[in-house]
Amino acid sequence: MSLVTSNKIALFTTVNSNYINYAIRCFQLFNEKNPGKFDFFLITEDNTSFYSDKLKDNSITVINMDLNDVFTPEDSWDYPSESFWYLKVPEILLEKGYKFSMCVDSDCVCLRELDFSWLGDDFALAGSPRMRNDLSEEVDAYYYLDVVLSIEKMKFLADTFDLINRDKIIDIHSGVLIFNNERWKEEGLYNLAVKLFSESREGGYPMIDDDSLLALLLLTSPKDFYKHIPISWNYYYEMPVYVDQGGGNAHILHMNYVKPWVIDENNINKNLIKGHEIWNNELK
Protein backbone atom coordinates (compact mmCIF):
# COMPACT_ATOMS: atom_id res chain seq x y z
CA MET A 1 0.00 0.00 0.00
CA SER A 2 1.39 3.39 -1.03
CA LEU A 3 2.11 5.92 1.70
CA VAL A 4 1.60 8.85 -0.68
CA THR A 5 -1.27 11.16 0.25
CA SER A 6 -0.08 14.58 -1.00
CA ASN A 7 0.33 15.87 -4.54
CA LYS A 8 2.63 18.66 -3.36
CA ILE A 9 6.41 18.55 -3.25
CA ALA A 10 7.95 18.75 0.20
CA LEU A 11 10.62 21.47 0.09
CA PHE A 12 13.12 21.23 2.93
CA THR A 13 16.47 22.34 4.23
CA THR A 14 18.63 21.18 7.13
CA VAL A 15 20.06 23.94 9.30
CA ASN A 16 21.40 24.88 12.68
CA SER A 17 20.21 27.93 14.61
CA ASN A 18 22.49 30.30 12.66
CA TYR A 19 20.57 29.66 9.44
CA ILE A 20 16.93 29.44 10.55
CA ASN A 21 16.04 32.99 9.53
CA TYR A 22 17.80 32.57 6.17
CA ALA A 23 15.90 29.35 5.52
CA ILE A 24 12.61 31.14 6.11
CA ARG A 25 13.49 33.84 3.57
CA CYS A 26 14.64 31.21 1.08
CA PHE A 27 11.29 29.41 1.39
CA GLN A 28 9.39 32.67 0.93
CA LEU A 29 11.03 33.23 -2.45
CA PHE A 30 10.31 29.68 -3.61
CA ASN A 31 6.69 30.15 -2.59
CA GLU A 32 6.38 33.51 -4.35
CA LYS A 33 7.47 32.01 -7.68
CA ASN A 34 5.64 28.67 -7.18
CA PRO A 35 2.44 29.35 -5.21
CA GLY A 36 0.70 26.19 -4.03
CA LYS A 37 3.39 23.86 -5.35
CA PHE A 38 5.31 23.18 -2.13
CA ASP A 39 4.87 22.34 1.52
CA PHE A 40 7.81 23.60 3.56
CA PHE A 41 9.88 21.79 6.18
CA LEU A 42 12.73 23.04 8.34
CA ILE A 43 14.97 20.28 9.68
CA THR A 44 16.98 21.16 12.79
CA GLU A 45 17.97 20.00 16.25
CA ASP A 46 17.90 23.55 17.61
CA ASN A 47 15.14 25.43 19.40
CA THR A 48 13.01 27.40 16.94
CA SER A 49 10.67 29.03 19.47
CA PHE A 50 12.12 32.50 18.80
CA TYR A 51 10.93 32.14 15.20
CA SER A 52 7.62 30.44 15.94
CA ASP A 53 5.40 33.29 14.68
CA LYS A 54 7.42 33.71 11.50
CA LEU A 55 7.41 29.99 10.85
CA LYS A 56 3.65 29.83 11.36
CA ASP A 57 3.02 32.85 9.12
CA ASN A 58 4.94 31.14 6.32
CA SER A 59 3.36 27.70 6.89
CA ILE A 60 6.72 26.09 7.64
CA THR A 61 6.72 22.84 9.59
CA VAL A 62 9.64 22.14 11.88
CA ILE A 63 10.98 18.59 12.12
CA ASN A 64 13.34 18.20 15.06
CA MET A 65 15.96 15.53 14.60
CA ASP A 66 19.50 14.82 15.76
CA LEU A 67 21.89 12.73 13.67
CA ASN A 68 25.09 13.88 15.35
CA ASP A 69 25.77 10.31 16.45
CA VAL A 70 25.41 9.11 12.85
CA PHE A 71 27.29 11.91 11.08
CA THR A 72 29.84 12.90 13.69
CA PRO A 73 32.13 15.67 12.47
CA GLU A 74 35.61 16.48 13.65
CA ASP A 75 36.12 19.81 15.41
CA SER A 76 38.36 20.94 12.56
CA TRP A 77 35.73 20.39 9.85
CA ASP A 78 34.26 23.38 8.05
CA TYR A 79 30.90 21.65 7.62
CA PRO A 80 28.48 20.87 10.49
CA SER A 81 26.77 17.54 10.97
CA GLU A 82 23.50 19.05 9.71
CA SER A 83 24.90 19.26 6.18
CA PHE A 84 24.59 15.46 5.92
CA TRP A 85 21.13 15.10 7.41
CA TYR A 86 19.29 15.64 4.13
CA LEU A 87 20.08 12.01 3.33
CA LYS A 88 17.57 10.83 5.97
CA VAL A 89 14.79 13.33 5.33
CA PRO A 90 13.22 11.70 2.22
CA GLU A 91 12.30 8.65 4.32
CA ILE A 92 10.66 10.88 6.95
CA LEU A 93 8.72 12.85 4.35
CA LEU A 94 7.54 9.66 2.67
CA GLU A 95 5.98 8.67 6.00
CA LYS A 96 4.25 12.06 5.99
CA GLY A 97 2.68 11.28 2.62
CA TYR A 98 5.00 12.96 0.10
CA LYS A 99 6.22 11.06 -2.92
CA PHE A 100 8.66 13.77 -3.96
CA SER A 101 10.83 16.10 -1.92
CA MET A 102 13.32 18.80 -2.74
CA CYS A 103 16.28 19.88 -0.64
CA VAL A 104 17.80 23.35 -1.11
CA ASP A 105 20.63 25.20 0.56
CA SER A 106 19.43 28.29 2.38
CA ASP A 107 21.51 30.59 0.17
CA CYS A 108 19.43 29.76 -2.90
CA VAL A 109 17.28 32.44 -4.55
CA CYS A 110 14.39 31.15 -6.67
CA LEU A 111 14.04 33.43 -9.69
CA ARG A 112 11.39 31.67 -11.80
CA GLU A 113 8.53 29.22 -11.73
CA LEU A 114 9.85 25.65 -11.69
CA ASP A 115 8.49 23.06 -14.13
CA PHE A 116 8.24 19.61 -12.54
CA SER A 117 6.54 17.91 -15.49
CA TRP A 118 9.64 15.70 -15.81
CA LEU A 119 9.03 13.99 -12.49
CA GLY A 120 8.48 10.27 -12.78
CA ASP A 121 9.31 6.93 -11.24
CA ASP A 122 12.62 6.37 -13.04
CA PHE A 123 15.00 7.93 -10.53
CA ALA A 124 15.77 8.09 -6.84
CA LEU A 125 17.69 11.37 -6.87
CA ALA A 126 17.85 14.21 -9.39
CA GLY A 127 20.16 17.19 -9.46
CA SER A 128 22.19 19.48 -11.68
CA PRO A 129 25.45 18.16 -13.12
CA ARG A 130 28.65 19.58 -11.73
CA MET A 131 30.39 21.66 -14.40
CA ARG A 132 33.85 23.09 -14.74
CA ASN A 133 33.93 26.71 -13.57
CA ASP A 134 34.03 27.91 -17.16
CA LEU A 135 31.01 25.66 -17.94
CA SER A 136 32.99 23.96 -20.72
CA GLU A 137 32.10 20.39 -19.72
CA GLU A 138 30.45 18.20 -17.12
CA VAL A 139 32.62 16.72 -14.38
CA ASP A 140 32.76 13.01 -13.50
CA ALA A 141 32.17 12.14 -9.85
CA TYR A 142 35.49 10.28 -9.67
CA TYR A 143 37.34 13.19 -11.24
CA TYR A 144 35.76 15.59 -8.75
CA LEU A 145 36.90 13.48 -5.80
CA ASP A 146 40.34 13.09 -7.33
CA VAL A 147 40.66 16.89 -7.43
CA VAL A 148 39.40 17.68 -3.93
CA LEU A 149 40.79 14.69 -2.00
CA SER A 150 44.33 13.57 -1.28
CA ILE A 151 46.12 10.80 -3.17
CA GLU A 152 46.06 8.69 0.00
CA LYS A 153 42.32 9.14 0.47
CA MET A 154 41.59 8.26 -3.16
CA LYS A 155 43.63 5.08 -2.82
CA PHE A 156 41.68 4.20 0.33
CA LEU A 157 38.36 4.70 -1.44
CA ALA A 158 39.43 2.56 -4.41
CA ASP A 159 40.70 -0.20 -2.12
CA THR A 160 37.71 -0.13 0.25
CA PHE A 161 34.63 0.39 -1.92
CA ASP A 162 33.36 -1.08 -5.16
CA LEU A 163 33.43 2.02 -7.38
CA ILE A 164 31.17 0.58 -10.04
CA ASN A 165 30.75 3.93 -11.82
CA ARG A 166 34.38 5.02 -11.85
CA ASP A 167 34.79 7.51 -14.71
CA LYS A 168 31.25 6.68 -15.80
CA ILE A 169 28.87 9.01 -13.97
CA ILE A 170 28.57 12.79 -13.95
CA ASP A 171 28.72 14.33 -10.49
CA ILE A 172 25.76 16.12 -8.90
CA HIS A 173 26.18 19.21 -6.74
CA SER A 174 24.31 18.88 -3.44
CA GLY A 175 22.95 22.45 -3.27
CA VAL A 176 19.61 21.54 -4.93
CA LEU A 177 18.39 17.94 -4.92
CA ILE A 178 15.04 16.35 -5.84
CA PHE A 179 14.13 12.98 -4.36
CA ASN A 180 11.69 10.28 -5.34
CA ASN A 181 11.10 9.44 -1.69
CA GLU A 182 9.69 5.97 -2.35
CA ARG A 183 12.56 4.80 -4.49
CA TRP A 184 15.15 6.46 -2.27
CA LYS A 185 13.88 4.34 0.60
CA GLU A 186 13.36 1.17 -1.44
CA GLU A 187 16.94 1.26 -2.74
CA GLY A 188 18.31 1.84 0.77
CA LEU A 189 20.34 4.88 -0.23
CA TYR A 190 20.30 6.47 3.21
CA ASN A 191 21.69 3.27 4.72
CA LEU A 192 24.34 3.09 2.01
CA ALA A 193 25.34 6.72 2.64
CA VAL A 194 25.70 6.02 6.36
CA LYS A 195 27.84 2.95 5.58
CA LEU A 196 30.09 4.97 3.29
CA PHE A 197 30.43 7.75 5.84
CA SER A 198 31.11 5.39 8.74
CA GLU A 199 33.61 3.15 6.96
CA SER A 200 35.50 6.12 5.56
CA ARG A 201 35.71 7.70 8.98
CA GLU A 202 36.72 4.48 10.71
CA GLY A 203 39.38 3.90 8.08
CA GLY A 204 40.91 7.28 8.83
CA TYR A 205 39.84 8.96 5.59
CA PRO A 206 36.45 10.56 6.32
CA MET A 207 34.23 12.32 3.82
CA ILE A 208 34.32 15.75 5.44
CA ASP A 209 31.58 17.44 3.40
CA ASP A 210 28.26 16.53 1.83
CA ASP A 211 29.46 16.92 -1.75
CA SER A 212 32.28 14.40 -1.39
CA LEU A 213 29.95 11.90 0.31
CA LEU A 214 27.35 12.36 -2.43
CA ALA A 215 30.00 11.79 -5.10
CA LEU A 216 31.03 8.55 -3.37
CA LEU A 217 27.36 7.50 -3.24
CA LEU A 218 27.07 8.11 -7.00
CA LEU A 219 30.15 5.99 -7.60
CA THR A 220 28.97 3.02 -5.56
CA SER A 221 25.31 2.63 -6.62
CA PRO A 222 23.60 1.95 -9.98
CA LYS A 223 23.55 4.81 -12.46
CA ASP A 224 19.82 4.49 -13.10
CA PHE A 225 19.14 5.73 -9.58
CA TYR A 226 20.16 9.22 -10.72
CA LYS A 227 18.80 11.84 -13.08
CA HIS A 228 20.56 14.99 -14.24
CA ILE A 229 18.52 18.15 -14.70
CA PRO A 230 19.56 21.52 -16.21
CA ILE A 231 22.25 23.56 -14.48
CA SER A 232 19.76 26.43 -14.31
CA TRP A 233 18.23 24.62 -11.32
CA ASN A 234 21.41 25.07 -9.28
CA TYR A 235 23.34 27.94 -10.80
CA TYR A 236 26.23 28.41 -8.41
CA TYR A 237 28.82 29.56 -10.96
CA GLU A 238 28.42 33.32 -10.59
CA MET A 239 31.46 34.86 -8.90
CA PRO A 240 31.77 38.41 -7.59
CA VAL A 241 34.88 39.16 -9.68
CA TYR A 242 33.03 38.65 -12.99
CA VAL A 243 30.21 40.82 -14.31
CA ASP A 244 28.33 37.81 -15.67
CA GLN A 245 28.93 34.07 -15.96
CA GLY A 246 25.75 33.38 -17.94
CA GLY A 247 23.28 32.99 -15.09
CA GLY A 248 20.75 35.47 -16.40
CA ASN A 249 18.38 32.61 -17.27
CA ALA A 250 18.88 30.71 -14.03
CA HIS A 251 15.82 29.30 -12.32
CA ILE A 252 17.58 28.93 -8.98
CA LEU A 253 20.54 31.20 -8.28
CA HIS A 254 22.72 29.51 -5.69
CA MET A 255 24.72 32.29 -4.03
CA ASN A 256 27.48 30.31 -2.39
CA TYR A 257 30.26 32.78 -3.16
CA VAL A 258 28.41 35.88 -1.91
CA LYS A 259 25.55 35.10 0.43
CA PRO A 260 22.33 36.91 -0.49
CA TRP A 261 22.12 38.47 2.97
CA VAL A 262 25.68 39.86 2.79
CA ILE A 263 26.74 43.10 1.10
CA ASP A 264 30.05 42.70 -0.72
CA GLU A 265 31.32 46.10 -1.85
CA ASN A 266 33.73 44.41 -4.27
CA ASN A 267 30.99 42.42 -6.00
CA ILE A 268 30.55 43.49 -9.64
CA ASN A 269 28.49 40.48 -10.73
CA LYS A 270 25.13 41.67 -12.00
CA ASN A 271 23.37 38.37 -11.26
CA LEU A 272 24.63 38.20 -7.69
CA ILE A 273 23.60 41.84 -7.24
CA LYS A 274 20.13 40.97 -8.56
CA GLY A 275 19.91 38.00 -6.19
CA HIS A 276 20.85 40.23 -3.27
CA GLU A 277 18.22 42.80 -4.26
CA ILE A 278 15.50 40.18 -4.56
CA TRP A 279 16.44 38.63 -1.22
CA ASN A 280 16.27 42.03 0.47
CA ASN A 281 13.09 43.22 -1.31
CA GLU A 282 14.87 46.05 -3.06
CA LEU A 283 13.51 45.39 -6.54
CA LYS A 284 10.24 47.15 -7.38
Secondary structure, 3 states (H helix, E strand, C coil): CCCCCECCEEEEEECCHHHHHHHHHHHHHHHHHCCCCEEEEEEECCCCHHHHHHHHHCCEEEEECCCCCCCCCCCCCCCCHHHHHHHCHHHHHHHCCECEEEEECCCEEECCCCCCCCCCCCCCEEEEECECCCCCCECEHHHHHHHHCCHHHHHHHHHHCCCCCCCCCECEEEEEEEEEHHHHHHCCHHHHHHHHHHHHHHCCCCCCCHHHHHHHHHHCCCHHHEEECCHHHCECCCCCCCCCCCHHHCCEEECCCCCCCCCCCCCCCHHHHHHHHHHCCCCC
